[in-house]
Amino acid sequence: MLHPQAGGMTASGVDTESRSMLPRGLIVVLSMTGILVTVLALQQFAGIIAPVLLAFVLVLCFYPLIGILRRRGAPQWLAVTITLIALVVVIIGMAVSLVLSVARLATILPTYQAQFTHLTDDVRAWLGTIGVGPDQIQEAFSKINFASLAGVLGDLLAGLAGVFSNILLLLFVVAFMALDAVRFSRRLSLVRPERPEVVGALDSFVAGTRTYLLVSTIFGLIVAVIDAGFLWWVGVPLPLLWGLLAFITNYIPNVGFIIGVVPPALLALLQGGPKLMIIVIIGYSLINFVIQSIIQPKVMADAVNLSLTLTFVSLIFWTFVIGAMGAVLAVPLTLLTKALLLDVDPNTRWISSLVTGGPTPPEEAAADAAPEVVSEDVAPQGAALSGDGQDPSPGRAG
């Protein structure tokens, strides 16, 4: 016979727990409602949120430079200053390059008005020879004009340049984040013993994001150089501009190559007709397929570990939420969401394994099976977040 008091406490505890749990259907409804409200709020303030997220990712990637400089003997103020200057140079350089590219494109496009008229006349004549009536030809070409073609080229670049439209806000946010990053890593070391799962999830996000952007940058530079050289060789105008576009679109998963090939292909159509356009499309396809579809995914798989379906869905989702910047930051934002919503809780970590691109690594499986080991193994990963080359232990942080 159970002790009355103990039994009462047990029964009361079970009853309290059962009463505190909501029906699963209601939890799903509340979760979906929360997601919808969050998405609407992000859309409403996308003009502010997009630069902040870009600044966050840039600071995250450049922060290890502080540790490199500290290990070489530079004082902390100098290491932070050099890192901040490097960030500002990258931001301003990218913004100026895009603005100048759009201006250059706007200057050169009007010179192709005659070529466009001649090309449409040839197409009209060819359609007439295969039996298409004048009315059908007129209807087909009623919405095709030089202004619409120029608009397609301009809008693609203007959408990317629009990311830097609020460049003053971006620079201020980068400066404040870079200054706070050093103190934040030390504060995080104090939290590690109390919340090892949370800090471990953030470590995983930081390491994955840095590796993803590093690999994307290296392969983007390779693709940009090869594409620019190929376009210069076949005689397409503005090869440096299209190389820059290829570099930027390499950060857009799955469909970045398609976005990058459209402007040079259309300009090749105006420059040398359908033959040159076909050459550009075939050349781009061969170059980008080998590098971006065969080599890069194999290098990227271990770092990102996201399924192809999730990567594509995240691209659509983040573009819908915050615009063009969402396409560039789709993978880092998905990794951050996965870390904050799934990886921090052992009860939801199984969902994370379903959306990854491969099997769960043995060390992660062991950590899930034995949570008490996490507190011992997570500490060495602190370099991912501390990045300053110092011991992230609470004693050293103090």
N, C-alpha and C positions, 0 to 999 in steps of 0.2 A: 504493500500500500504506500502510495506516494505521500510525502509530507504535505499537509494541507497548504502551508504557506508557500512551499516551493512549487507545488502544483498550481496554486493560484497565480504565482508570478509567471510560471511558464505559460499557463493558459492566457493570462492577461497579455504577456509579451506576444504570443502568437496572434491573439485577437487584435492587438494594437498594430502589428505588422500588416495583418490582412486588411485592416481598415485603412491603413495608410497607402496601400497599393491601389492605383487607379486601374480600371479596366483597360486591357491592351488596346481595344479599339479607340477608346478616348485618348490614350497616349499618342496613338498614330495621328488622330485628328489634330490634337494640340501641336504635335511636332510639325505637321504639314502647314498649319496656320502660322506657326512661328517662322518657318522657312519662307513662306509667302510674304509675310510682313517684312522680314529682313531683306529679301530681294527687292521689294518695292522701295524700301528706305535707301538701299544702296543705289538703285537707279536714280532716285530723286537727288542724291548728293554725289553722283558719279564724277562731276567736274572737280570736286574736292578730294574724293576718295581715291580716284585713279592716280593723281600725283603723289599722294601719301603712300600708296602701296608701291609705286615705282621707287620712291625714295627709300622705303623700307628694304626692298630687295637689293637696291644698289648698295646701301650701307652694309647690309648683311654680307654681300660679296666682297666688298673692299675692306671690311674690318680686319681680316687676317693680316693685312699690310701693316697694321699697328704692331702686331706681334713680331713680324719679321724685322721691323725697324728697331723694336725694343731689344730683340736678341742681338742686334748688331751694335748696341750701345747707345742708341738715340734716346734722349729723355722723352717722357711721355707726352709733354706738350708739343714737342717737335714731331713725334710720330703721328699724333692726332692731326696736327696742322698739315703735314704732307699728305696724309690720307684724305683730308677734306679738300685740299687743292686738287688732288687727282680726281675726286668725284666731280667737282665743279667743272674741271676741264673736259671730262667725258660728257657731261650733260650739255654744256654749252657747245662743244664740238659737234655732237650729234644734232642738236637743234639747228645750228648754223648750216650744217651740211644739208639737212633736209630742206630748209628754207631756200638756200641757194639753188638746190636741185629743182624745186618747184618753180622758182623764178626762171631758171634756165630752160625748163621744159615749156613754160608759157611763152618764152621768147621764140623758141624754134618751131613750135607747132604751126603757127600761121604760115610758115613757108611751105607747108605741105598741102595747102588748099588745092593747088592745081593738080597734084598727084592724086588726091582723093577724088576730084571730079573726073579725072581720066579713068581711074579705077572703077568708079560706079558706072561710067558709060560703057566700059568693056563688059561689065557684068550684065548690064541691061541688054546689050547686043547678044551676048551668049544665051541669056534666057529666051530671047526672041527666036534664036535659031533652033531651040529644042521644043518650040511650040507653046511657050507661055505667052498669054495674051497681054496687050498693053495695059489693060485695066489691072490685071493681077500684078504686073511689074510695078505700076504706079503705087498700088496699095502696099506692096512689099517694101518699097523704098520711101514711103511717105514719112516714116519715123527714123530713117537712117540719114543722118547729115553729118557734116564735119564737126559741128558744135557738139553733138552728142558723143562722137568718138573722142574728141579732145576732153570732154567732161569725164569720160571713163578714166583716161590717163591721169588727169588732174586730181580726181577724187581719191584715187588709190594713194597717191603721195600726200595729198592734203590730210587724209585720215590719219596717216602716221605722223605728219608734222603737227597735227592738232594735239597730239599727246603732250607736246612741249609748249602749248599755247599759254598755259599758266606756269611759265618757267620760273617766275619770281617766287611763287608759292613752293614750287619744287625745290628750289635752291635753299630757301629758309628751312623747310622740313628736313632736308638732307643735313644741313649744318647742325640743327638741334639734335637730330638722331645720332649723328656722329659723335657729338660731345657727350651725349648721355650713354652711349654704348659701353664705354669703359666702366662706368659706375654700375650699369645694369648687369654686366657679367659678374661683378663681385656680389651684387645683391642676389643673383641667381644661385651662386654657390652657397649662400646661407639657406636657401630654400631646398637645396638638393637632399639633405638628410631627411627632411620632413615629407617631401613630395617627390620621391625618386621617379615614379611613373610619369609625372608631368614633365619633369626636366628631361627625362630620357626621351619622351616623345618629341620635345622641342629640339633636342640634340639630333635626333634622326631627321627632323625636318630641315634643320640648318645644313647638315652634312649633305643630304640629298639635293637641296636647292643649289648649294655651291657647286657640287659636282655637275649637276644638270647645266647650269649656266656656263661653267668652265668648258664642258664638252661642246655645248652649243656655240660658244664663242669661237673655239678653235676650228670646228668644222664650218662655221659660218664664214670665217676668214678664208678658209681654203676654197669654199664654194664661190665666194665673192671674187677672189683673184682669178679663178679658172673661168667663171662666167664672163667677167669683164674682158679678159684676154680673148675669149672666144668671140664675143660680140665685136670687139675691135678688129679681129681678124676677118670676120665676114662683112664688115662695113656698116654695122648698125650704129647710128649716132648716139652720143651720150653713154658710152660703155661704163664710165666710172659711176654714173648715176644708177644704172641698173645693177652694177656690182654692189653698191651700197644698199639698194633695195633687196638684193638676194641675201646680204648679210643680216638685215633686220628680219626678213621673213623666215630666216632659219630658226628663229625663236618661236615661230608659230607652228605647233605640231600638226602633222598630217596634211594640211592644206597650204602650208607656207610656200611650197614650191609652185603651186598653181597661181597664187597671188603674185609671186615674183616673176613669172614668165609672161603674164598678160601684157604689161606695158611694152617691154621690148619686142614682143611678137607683133603687136599692133603697129608700133613704129617701124618695124621691119616691113610690114605690109605696105605702109606708105612710102618707104624708101626704095624697096626693090620688088614690090609685088608679092603675089602668093608664094612664089618660089623661095624668096628670102625668108618669108614668114615660116614656111615649112622647115627650112634649114634651122632656123632659130629654135623652133619647138622641138625638133628631133635632137639637136645638140644639147639643149637644156635638159631634156628628158634623160639622155644618156648620162650626162654629168651628175645631175642631181639624184637620179635613181641609184647610181652606184654608191655615191657618197652618203646621201641622206636616207636611203631606204635599205641599204645593205650594211654599210660599215658603221654609220652613226648609231642605229638602234642597238647593235650588239654591244657597243661601248657604253651606251646609255642605260641598258636594261638593268644592270646591277645597282646603279645609283638611284634611279627613279622608281623602278619596280611597280609601275602602273600598267594596267591592261590597256590595250589599244582602244577598246570600246570606251573605257572611262576617260582616256585622254581626249578622244574625239568629242565625247559628251561635255567634258569640262571646257573644251575650246568653245563650243556653242554657248554653254551656260554663261561663262564669264564675259564673252563678247556681248551677249544679250544684257548682262547686268551693268557693266561699266564701259562698254564700247570697245574701241580699237585697242586700248591698253589691256583689256581683258584677254584678247587673243595672244598678246605677247607674254603675259604673265599667267597664262592658264595653268601650266604645270606647277609653278611655285605656289600659286594660290590653292590649287587642289591639294598639294602636299601639306600646306598649312592647315586647311580644313580637316584633312584626314588626321593630322596629328592632334588637333584640338578636340575633335569630336569622337574619334575612334581609338587612337593609340593611347590616350591618357587613361582610359578605363579598361581594366582587364576583362570586364564583362562584355565590352563591345569590341575587343581586339580581334575576335573571330571574324567580325564583319570586314575588318581591314584586310585580313588574309584572302577574302573572297574577291576583292577589287584589285589586288596586286597582279603584276604581270607574270609572276612565277611562284613556285612553292616557297613556303615560309622557311627562312634560313634556320639551320639547327640551333644557333645560339638564341634566336628569338623564341623558338619553340620551347627551349629549355627555360628561358626567362618566364614564359607564360605558365609553364608547369610548376615553377618554383619561384613565386614572387619575392621571397625573402632574399634571393640572390641578386635581385635587381639593385638593391641599395649598395651592394659591393661592386657590381660591374659597371654601374652607370657613371661613377665618379671619373674614371679615365676619359669618358667621352666629353667631359667638360670643355676640352679644347675646342670643340665645335662651336660652342657659344662664347667661351671666354676669349679665345683667339689672341690674347695678348702675351702668350708665352709665360704666364705666371701660374703658380699653383692656385687652382680654384678652390682650395679648401677654406672653410670658414676662418680658421686661424690666420691664414695668410691674407685673406680678404680683409680682415680687421686691421 
